[in-house]
Amino acid sequence: MSEVRLQSPYLANAFQKETDYLLSVDCDRLLCFFRKTRGLEPKAENYAGWENTEIRGHTMGHYLTALAQIYAASENSAAFTRLQYLMKELAECQYPNGYLSAFPEEFFDRVENRKPVWVPWYTMHKILAGLLSVYELCSLSLALQTAVKLGEWIYSRTTRWTPEIQANVLSVEYGGMNDCLYELYRLTKNEHFATAAHKFDEMELFTQLHNGQDVLNNRHANTTIPKFLGALNRYVAYGEKEPFYLETCEQFWEIVVLHHSYVTGGNSEAEHFGEPDILDKERTAQNCETCNTYNMLKLSRLLFQITGEKKYADFYERTLLNAILPSQNPETGMTMYFQPMATGYFKVYSKPFTDFWCCTGTGMENFSKLNDSLYFHDNDRLFVNLYLASSVHWQKKGITLEQSADIPNKSDAAFTVHTQQSADFFLCLRIPDWADGAELSVNHHFFAATEQNGYFIIHRIWENGDTAEIYFQIVPKCNSLPDNKNAVAFTYGPLVLSATLGKEQIEESNTGILVRVASRHIPIEDYLVCKGQTTEQWKHNICQNFTCIPGKLEFVLHNTEQDNKLVFSPYYRQYQQRYGIYWILLEENSPELTKHQAERRHTQALADAEIDSIQIGNDQYELSHKIHGFETESGDREGYHYRVAKLDGWFSYEMQIASGRPALLQFQYIPGNCKNGFRVFANEILLAQVDVKTALPHQATSCIFPLPEKLLQQNAVTVKFCAPERGESAWIVNVLRIISNDSPSKDSN
């Protein structure tokens, strides 16, 4: 990272905006709960947002890593000074037994006993990973000393786990605990840390993925991806002697990238993976959580370093430019949680000191390491993986390679070697998957390079001032989704293009715990009507039907009814308007057009009818709705995320209603082990005794019940599910909703 300097104006601005933000954060406010937990007087009040909830402390871990990356990339002395201060303060906050956190140890007891609590092991991963980043990037020995003590506390805790307790712990999001512990083992060779790390390895899941089974449906994506980062780090930490872990991660990567990812490289809907190759149906305002993207890039980078396979570099480029860069507001430096793939939404950014979402933390890291994957080298080969204006100093060879590039504004990238003496090495230039062709020149003469594993290889003795240039053939492309060949996105070179759709009614709504998302309460045409051509003909003729405005990186349509309505430009540069990446191609006067227009009206009516909703079994959403319960558990089975009341158990949520507005309670269930039905209450008023005898055993059954009129004058209602006597309830699955009683459908999922 310290060898590379960014010269791309856009990336340089992004890095500087992140630096400015990080240096504006008050370290003492981040330390507040760490000091309180240790019984020390805080030096400043805590921050708001997620830093004032049970997940508090997670930002500290990201902040440590981001500051360390800032220092490694730019030798910023202010960042280094802050890290020195934070290491001293955190060491003071550490208990003699090694425990270090912003919340009491009792939170971990709750996880082990299946009591509601918000992901303490997830936060612990962030803290330990941050300490390790500071040591590895800044050589601050106190960071490693603190990490070792914390690692011993983790080892001591995990050695007490019974198989039942371990299963309880692994059922709650724990981030990359195996990843950071294997890293600590790699640095220290202390077997305690490898032993503790392996406690977090989900071998059944790994075996399923190793065998090529796609079992990701309904799994929380940002819970799942770090598990495989840990598996891959085990492979590295043990000297690449256990191929099972590498093969497992290769299979997982293939499944996510080829069957669960959008054109931007992002994945998920409402934080969860869906069914394989079902992506068009999953497009909403809550796609592509940025944390998922961050972790997929970490996985791709390490897989490339191990295997050298170009596909990982191709994915890294696509995702960096079209999912990471778009997640930052270039004026403020603030970052996004979700990136909507449904047409007509807009970008929602975090606020600097009142949100502190998970994606705020990964955003800190994303934009402080923009220079870490442009170049790679081994003994005699220098790999160019990203075509971005920059320079790299290769100390071993005593050379600096300067890259001039502005793709796709220009179709070439030029390289100049600066050296004091002759240097013998291989320059390896990636041939991108988006290029329709590529050619090379060396010192301004055509060069017939060897092509090997997707790279042009130029081997020569390089002299000062030598140049190489790679020229790409770039054309617009039409990218379809697997479950709808006419749901298309447009790309040009490495960039995803989107159309701006105006600023009308840019109003945010809320979801989860203190998360803000985009709304769409205005009609949006999300389709293109082809004129005089079938949809297949229109896509085949994309170079004639989608053309660049001369002198601009902007594109317009031809042979559609929308020709004069839409202008497309790079998605990453759009941040103030509604936008559309995906568009449905339809033929004029077709039944499909009529059907799609009716479905759009129906979908909008459903959205307008919803008053409140909860994703069942999702800790963040359940906590935000004040979950309570006794003898209740959640999990994933048969492709469903569920919650169940066990023997004599119950669970409840507080849900919003619109005062004076008639409302319905809507939910779905699967019988599971329920034999005698279950009861549903609203404010302790029995709504229904649900009989499950006629329900299909492995298919969700929908229920809908009106709320009693006497409850409708309130603003909230407590919805409670109770097990029958001497039995357990059905699995309540998917989404629990309060909707107005004039909803157009009573059977929607």
N, C-alpha and C positions, 0 to 999 in steps of 0.2 A: 504493500500500500504506500509506503514512504517513497518508493521509486517512481511513482506515477504522478504527473501533474495534469490537471484538466485545463484545456484551453477553449473548449466549447463554451460560448457565452451563456447558453441556457443552463448547462450543468454547473458552470462556475457560479452563476447566480443562485441556483438551487442549494449548492453547498454553503454559500455565504449566508443565505437566509436561515439555514439550519443552524449554522454557527452562531449567528446573532441571537436566535431563539434560545439555544442552549445556555448561552452566557447571560441571558436575562432571567433565567430560572434562579430562584433563591434556594441555595443549598440547605440552609437551616430550616426552611419550611418542608423540604423533602425529608429532612432528618427528624422532624418533630415527633412522629409516632415511634421511630426507632428509639429515641431518648425516653419517651414515656414508657415504652415496653420494658426498658431496662431500669426504670425507676429514677431517671435523671430529669432535671428540669429542662423543658424545651427552650430553645433560644429564639424561636419564632412560632407563630401559629401554623397549623397544618394547612395545606392546600384543600380546595373543594373538589367536587367531582368524585371520580373513582378513588382519589387519594383520601377521601373521607368515608370510605366504605370498608368492607371486610377484605377487599383485595389490595388495600393500601400497602405501599412498599414496592409494588411491581415497577412503578416508574423509576425508582432509584436504580434498579438493575439495568434497565434500558439506558438510563442517563449515564451511568458509569461506562457502559460499552460505547455509547455515542461520543462522549468526551474523549475516550481513549482513541477512537477512530479519528476524531478531529485532530488530535495531537499527532497521530501517526501520519496523517495525510498532509498536514500543514505546519507542524511544529509550533502550534499556537500555544504560547506560554501561559495565557490566561486559562486555557483548558487544563494544562498540566498543574497549575497552581490549585485549581479547584479539586483535581483528583487527589493531590497530596492532602488537602484539608479533609476531604471526604473519607480517605483511608484512615486518617487519625481519628475522626469522629466515629466511624463505624466500628473501629477496634475498641473504642471506649464503650460502645453500646453492646458489645458481645459479652454474653454470659460466660462464666468460667467453664461451663460444659460445652461451649462452642455455639450455643443457640444465638442466632442473630435474625431479627425480623422486626416488622413494624406492627405486629400483633402478637398476642400471647400464645404460648405453646398449646394452650387448650384448644385452639382451632384444629390442630392435628388430631386431637382426641375425638373431636366431632366427626371428622372424616372417617376415622377408624370405626366409629360406632354408628355410621350411616345417619348422622344428624345433620340438618341443613347448615351449610357453611359455604362460603364462596371461595373455592379453589386455592387453598393455602399452599399446596405443593407447586402449583403453577407459579405463584409469587416467589416461592423459595428458589425455583429454577432461575428466575430472572436475577435474583440477588447473587446467587453463586456464579452464574454466567457473567454477570457484570464484574465481579471481583477477578475472575480469570482473564477477562478481556484487558483489564487494567494491568495485570501482571504481564501478559503476553505482549501487549502493544507498547507499554510504557516502562516496563522493567521495575515497577514499584514492588519491592519485596514484601512490604506490609500487606499488600493485596493477597499474595499467595499465603502468607501466614494466617490471615483471617479466613481465607477459603479452606485451608487445611483443617482449622479448628471447626469450622462449620461442617465440613465433610465428615469429621469424626462424630459430630452430633447426629448427622443423618445416618451414618453407619450404625450407631448405637440404637437409634430409633428403629431402623429397619430390621435389625437382628431380632427384635422382639415380636415381629409379625408372625402370626399363625397364617396358614393358607387362607382362612376366612377373612382375617384382617387385611391381608394383602389384596384379596379380591375386592374388598370394600374400598381400599385406597385407589386401586387402579380403575375403579368405576367412575371416579371423579377426575376432571381434567388436571393433569399434573405437568403440563408443558413438556420440556425436554430434560426431565430429571436424569434420565439415563445418559443423555448427551453430555451434560455438564459434568456428571460424575466420571464418565469415561475420560473426559478431557482432564479432569483433576488426576485421575489415575495415570494418564499418559505423561503428565508433568512430574509426578512424584514417584510413580511405580509402587505406591502404597496399595496393597491388595484390598484393604478395607473399602476403598472407593470403587474398585471394580465389582466387589461383592455387593455393595449397596446399589450400584448402577444396575446390576443384573436383576435386582428385585423389581425394577421398573420395566424390564423387558417383557413384553406381552408375547410369549412364544407361540401361543395358539394363533394369534393374529398374524404374526410373522410367517408361520407355516402356511396359513391360508394364502397369503400374498405370494409367498415363494412358489406355491403350486399354481399360481396364475388365477386364483379365485378373486373375483371382484366382489368383496363383501363390504364395500364402502357405503352403500345406500343407508341414509339416515344417520351416518356417523358424523359427529362434530368435526369439521375439517381441521380447525386449528388445534384440536386435541390430538388428532390422528397424525398429522404430518411430522411433528417433532419426535414422535416415537421412532420413526424411521431414520431421522437424523441421528438419534441415539444408536440405532442398530448399525448405521454406517460408521459412526465414530468408534464403536466397539471393534469393527473390522480394522480400522486404522490403528487403534490403540494396541491391539494384539498383533501388530506387525503383519497384517494382511494374511493371516493364517487360517481364517475361518470364512471361506467363500460363501457359506450359507447367508451371511448377513449382507454381503455385497449383492448377491443374486436377488435376495429379498427386496432390497431397495431399488434395484434396477426394475424389477417387476412392478413395484408400487409406482415408481415414476412413470412407467409406460401407461399404466392404468389411469393415473390421474391426468396426464397430459393428453392422451389420445381419446379418453372416454368421458372426462369430467371437466374439461377446460374450454373456456371461450376463446375467441380470436385474440383477445388481449393477453392471454396467458393466465388470467384469473380463474377462480373456481368457486363453487358453492352458492347456495341460496339460503338466506337466513342462517348463515354460518355452517350449514350442513351440506355434505355430499348428497346427491340424489341418485336415482337409478342410472346405470351406465348408458351413455349416449342419449339421455333425455335432458336436453339443454334448452331448446326453444320453449318448452312448457314451463321451465323453471325461471324464465326471465322476469324479474321484478325490480323493485326499488332497493332490494337488499341482497344483491349478488356480490361476489368477488370481495370478500373481506380481505383487507390489505394485509393483515397478519398472515393469512394463508399464502399470499404471494411472496411475502418476505421469506417464509420458511421453505417454499418450493425453490426459490432462488438459492438459498443456502444449500439445499439438497443437490440442486443441479451443479452448483459450483464444485462441491466436493466430489460428485460423481465424475465430473470432467477431469479434475485433478488426478483421480485414481485411474480412470480408463482412457482418457484422451479422446473420447468419442465426440464427434462434432455436434451430434444432435443436442447435447446438453448446452453447448454454446449457442446454438440456434435458438433454443427455448429461452436461454438467459437474455439474449438480445431482445427478442420479441416482448418478453415480459417486463424487462427493465424499461423499455421505451413506451410501452402501451398500458402498463398497470402500475408501475412504480412512479415514473415521472408524472403521469396524470394525477397522482394522488396528492400532489403538493400544490397549494396556491402560490404562484410565482411572485405575488406581491407581498404576501404575509408570511410565507413559509409554513403555514398550517397544513395539516394533512387529513386524509379521509379515513373513514371506517369502512363503509360499503361503496362499491362502484356499480350503480344500476346498469343492467344490460337491457332492461325494458326501455323502449323508446319514449321520450317525453319527460324524463326526470332530469335532475340537475345534481351537481356536486355539492356535498355538505362537508364543511371542514371543521376540525376541532377548534376550540378557543384556547388561547395560550395557557391560561391559569385556572380554568374552571371545569375542564373535562377530564383530561388524563386517562383517555380510553386506552385499551390494549393497543389499538392501532396508532395512538399518539406515541406510545413507546417504541413500537417497531418503526414508526415514521422517523423518530429521532435517529435510529440506526440506519435506515435506508438512505437518508440524505447526507449522512456523515461518512459513507463508504462508497460514494459514486465511482471512485477510481480503483476499486479493488479487483475488478474482473475484466479489465480491458486487455491485459497482457499476462502471459504466463511464460516461464522459461525453465528449461532443465540445463544439462551440461552444455549443450551446443545448439539448442534450438530455442528461438524466440517466437512464440505464438501470438499473433494478433487476432483477438476474438471479437473485438468491437471496433466499428469504424466511427470513431468520435475524435474530434480535434483534441490532441493530447501529446504528451511526451513521456518516455520511459527511460530511466537510466539503469543500464545493466552493468552493475558494478564489476562483476567477474570479468566481463569482456572489455570493460573500460569504454563503453559506447553509450551514446544517447540516441534514441530513435525518436524523431519528431514526426507526428502524423498530422496532416492537413486534410480535413474531411468535413463535408456538409451534406451528407446523404439524407434524404433523396433530393434536396435542392440541386445538388450536383451529383453526377453519376460516377464519380471516381474518388479514390482516396490515395494521397501521395505521401511517401515516406522519405525522409532524409536522414542519413547516418552522420553523426558527429563523433569523431574519434581522434585521438592523438596519435594512434598507430594502427597499422593494419589489423583487422579482426576477422577471423575465420569462424563463421557460424551459418546456421540455416535460418532463414527468415520464412516463417510459415504463415500464410495469409488464408484465413477462413473463406471458403466459397459459400456464401449464405444460401439458405434454402429459398429465399425470396427472389434471387437473381435468375433471370432467364438466360443468362450467359455471362461470362467474365473473361477478360484478357489482361495480360501483364506487359509492362515495359520496365526495363532496367536501364538507368542512365539515358532515358528518352528513346530507347530502341526496343522494338518488339522482342519479347522473351518467351520462349517455349518452356515453361516450367513443368516440372514433374508434379502430377496431382496424386496425392496420397491421403486417404481417409478424409476426403473433403477439404483438404488444404492444398493450395499452391505452395510448393517447396522451392525456395531459391537458395542454392548453396554456392557461396563464393567467398573470396577474401575481400572484405569490404574496406573501402578507403574513405577518408573524410570527404564528405560532400556527395557520396554516392546516393542515388535515388532509386526508388522503385514506385511503380504506380499500378493500381488495379482499377480496371474499368468495368462497370456493371451495366448490363442491359436491364432496364427497369420498366415494367408495364403495370397498369392497374390490374388488380385481381379481385375476383368475387369469391367469397368464402362462405360456404353453407354450413348449417348445423345438421347433425346426423339425424335428428328426429323431424326435420322439416327442410327439405332440400331448397325450398324457396324462402327460407329465412336467411338473409345474406348480409354480410358485412364487407366493406370495401377496404382494400389495403393498397398502398403504393410503396414499393420497397419494403423496408422494415416497419413502416408506420401504419397503424390503424387509423382510418378516417371516420369522422362523424359529422353530422349536419347540425348546425345550430338552429334552435326552435324558439327563440325569443325568451323574454323575461317575465311574461305574464304570470301573475300569482305565484311568485317564488316564495312559497311558504313551507317551513319545515314542520315535521311532525315528530313524535317520540316513539321509541321502542326500547325494549330491554331496560337496563339500568342507566338512566341519564344519557342515552344515546339518541342523537338527532338524525333523522333521515329525510329524504326528499318526499314531497307529496305531488300528486298529479290529479287535481280536481277540475281540470279543464279538458275538453276533447282534444285528442292528439291523433292525427293520421299517422299510423305506423306502417304504412304500406305504400308500394309503388305500383301503379297500374301500367303495364306494358302496352304500347300502342303499335299495332301492326305486326307484332311478333309474339310467339309463344314465350313463356318464361325461360324455357331451355334455349331458345334462339337468342333471347336478350342476353343471357349469361354468356353464351358462346361468343357473342359480338361485343364483349365488355369493352374492348379498346375503342370501339366506335360509340358505344352508348354511355361511356363514363370518361370524360376528357378533362385535361388540365387547362385552366385559364392561363394564357400566355403571361409569363413573368411572375406568376404567383403559384404557391403550393396550395391551390384551391381547385376543386373539381365540380363539374356540373353534369347533370343527367341529359340524355337524349332519348327520344322515343318512349317517353313516359308522360303520364298526365301531370307529373310533378316537375317537369323540366325547368320551369321558371320560378319554382318555389324554394328549392333547396340548394345550398352550397356546402360542399364537404371540404374539411381541412383536418390537419392532424389532431387527433383526439387529445393528446397530452397538452396541447396549447389552449384548450377550451376550458374555461373555468367560471364564467359569469352567466351562462345561459342554460336553458334546457337543451338537451342534445339527443341525438339518435345514432347509435352504432349499427344496430340490426334493423333491417327492413324486410317486410314480407312482399315478395314479388307475386303479383296477381295479373290475370289477363282481363282485358276490358269486357264488360257485359257477361262475365262468367258467373256460374253458381258459387264458385269459391269466393269471389269478391263479395257477393251478397251475404254469404255465410260469415265471412270474416268481419264485415261491418256490424252484423248482428251480435257476434261474439264480443266485439269491442264494447258495444253498448251494455251488454250483460255484465262484463267484467267491471266496467266503470260503476255500474249500479251496485254491484256487490261491495266494491271498495267504499262507496259512499255510505252503504248501510252499516258497515262495521263500526262499532263503538269502542270495543276493546278486544284484545286477543292475547293469548299466551301460547308459546311453544312448549308443549308438555315435555318435562324432563330436562329442559335447558336451564341450567342453574341460574344464569344471569336473568332470564325472563321470569323464572319462578320467584327469585328473590325480589325482583322489582314489583312483583304482585303479592309480596308479603306472605310467602308460603309458610304454613304451619302444618304440623302433623304428628302422628304417633304410629309407630310400626309401619312406615311407608318407605318405599325405595323406588328408584328410577333406573333405567338402563336401556339397552338396545337389544331387541330380539326380532327375528323374522323381518328385518328391514324397517322396523318401527321404533321410534323413540317413545318410551312409555313411562307412566308412573302408576303404581299399584298400592292399595292399602292392604297390608298383610293381615294376619289373624287378629281380629278385633281392632284393626287400625283405621285410620282416617287421614285425609289431607285436605287442605283448604287454600283458597286464593282470595285476595281482595281484588275485585274487578270494577272498573268504572262503568257507570250507566249515565245516560243523559236524562237529567231530572225532568219528569213529566212526559217522557217519550216512551211509549210502549216498546218492550224489548223482549228478545228471545235468547235463551241459553242454547248454544250449539256445541256438541262435542262428538267424538268418535271413540269406539272401544273395540277391543278384541277380547273374547271370553277368558283366555288364559286358563288359570286354575279355578276360576269362579264357577260355582255350581248352583248357588242359591240366589243369584242376582246381587244387586248392590243398590244403595240409596244415595240420592242426590238432594242436597239442601241448599236453600238460599236464605241467609240470615236465620238459620235454624228452622226455617219453614220447609217441610218436605215437598219437593217438587215432583219426585218420581221414585217409585220402586222399580228398577229396571230388571226385567226378566231376560236372561241371556240364553235361554234354552233353544231358541230358534236361530240364534246368531251363527254365522259360519265361523269355524274355528280359527281360520288363518286370514280372515279378511275383515277390514274395519267396517263396523256398522255405525251408521249415523243416527244421532238422537237430537231432537230439538224440543224445547219446552218453554212456554211463556213464563216470564217472571210475574209473580203476583202483583196486582195493581197497587197494593198498599206499600210495596217497596219502591215504586217508581218515582216517588217524590224525593228520594235520596240521590246522592251523587256516586255512591259506591255500594256494592253488595258483596257479601262473603259467600263464595260458592264452595260447598263441602261435599266430598265423596267419602262414603263410609262402607267398610266391609260388612257383610252380614254376620250374624252370630256364628261363631265357630267356623269361620271361613274367610276368604279374602275376596277383594273386589276384582272386577275385570281390569285389564290394562286400559287406562285412558291414554289415547295416542294422538299424535299429530298436533292439532291446534284446538284450543278451547276458545270459544268466541262469545261475545255479547253482540247481537245484531238487532237492528230495528225490525219490527215485525212486518214491515212492508218489503223485506228483502225479496228479490226476484227468485231466489232458490233456497230451498230448505235442505238440499243434499250436497252442497258444495264441500270440498275437502279443505 
